[in-house]
Amino acid sequence: MNQNQIMYRQYFIQQLEFREYDLEKTIIAMSKNFASMPNAVREAHSKLSVSERNEIIKELAMMGSDVSGD
């Protein structure tokens, strides 16, 4: 993973934890609140390709209950 992916992934995990590990709610909320993301995260996001962003989402989705501790 490159630095931009790492930064975006960390932010994504924070948002996922805040929404009790509901991936769907997290994706919707992040999309709706894109402008309120920290500047560094928005910049990292803008530098990622679709496949790089999808790689992060896929990883988090595959972790399932491992991420949430269920």
C-alpha positions in Angstrom: 0.0 0.0 0.0 1.2 3.5 -0.8 1.2 6.4 1.6 -2.0 7.9 0.2 -3.8 4.5 0.7 -2.5 4.2 4.2 -3.7 7.7 5.1 -7.1 7.1 3.5 -7.4 3.7 5.1 -6.7 5.0 8.6 -9.4 7.7 8.2 -11.8 5.1 6.8 -11.2 2.8 9.8 -11.9 5.7 12.1 -15.2 6.5 10.4 -16.0 2.8 10.4 -15.5 2.5 14.1 -17.6 5.6 14.7 -20.5 4.0 12.8 -20.1 0.7 14.7 -18.5 -1.1 11.8 -21.4 -0.6 9.4 -19.6 -0.5 6.0 -22.7 0.7 4.1 -23.4 3.6 6.5 -19.7 4.6 6.5 -19.4 4.7 2.7 -22.6 6.8 2.5 -21.6 9.2 5.2 -18.1 9.7 3.8 -19.5 10.4 0.4 -22.0 13.0 1.8 -19.4 14.6 4.0 -16.5 14.6 1.6 -15.9 18.4 2.0 -15.5 18.0 5.8 -12.7 15.5 5.6 -9.4 16.7 6.8 -7.5 18.4 3.9 -4.7 15.8 3.9 -7.2 12.9 3.7 -9.1 14.6 0.8 -5.8 15.2 -1.0 -4.7 11.6 -0.5 -8.1 10.4 -1.7 -7.9 12.5 -4.9 -4.5 11.0 -5.7 -5.8 7.4 -5.5 -7.0 5.6 -8.5 -10.4 3.8 -8.4 -8.6 0.5 -8.1 -6.5 1.8 -5.2 -9.6 3.0 -3.4 -11.5 -0.2 -4.1 -8.5 -2.2 -2.7 -9.0 -0.5 0.6 -12.7 -1.1 0.7 -12.3 -4.7 -0.4 -9.7 -5.3 2.4 -12.0 -3.8 5.0 -15.0 -5.7 3.7 -13.1 -9.0 3.7 -12.0 -8.4 7.3 -15.7 -8.4 8.4 -16.0 -9.2 12.0 -12.2 -9.2 12.5 -12.3 -5.4 12.3 -15.2 -5.0 14.6 -14.2 -7.6 17.1 -17.5 -9.5 16.7 
